[in-house]
């Protein structure tokens, strides 16, 4: 029984096939590793974005709460009402800009919608002082739980 070892061309082809398979496996492994690294980077970027949005929203809510608190805790003058309206309009513009952020989560978007609904209440633009006070109290009622939730999420001591 004679063993046929094949020709040199057969050996070169076999070694080339094994080498090609090894090269393909190496490229596949490296591509998967690159994809995992890219996915991890994307998750880190999204987490940073979410933290930044939460921080900005927290600061916005603190400003709204402070403005409503100072308005509700003492006798109100016409000038203070005008100043409050201007502050709330600025807060509304900021909230509207935040709503337009690409990649904003639906929960943050809905929080901003609720906040905008409260701070753009038409009673605030009216002349009835009691209706204005009620609307400002409602703004604070909406903003307080959101601010507390964000403080817990951001691990802040309130």
Secondary structure by P-SEA (a helix, b strand, c coil): cccccccaaaaaaaaaaaaaaaaaaaaaaaaaaaaaaaaaaaaaaaaaaaaaaaaaaaaaaaaaaaaaaaaacccccaaaaaaaaaaaaaaaaaaaaaaacccccaaaaaaaaaaaaaaaccccccccaaaaaaaaaaaaaaaaaaaaaaaaaacccc
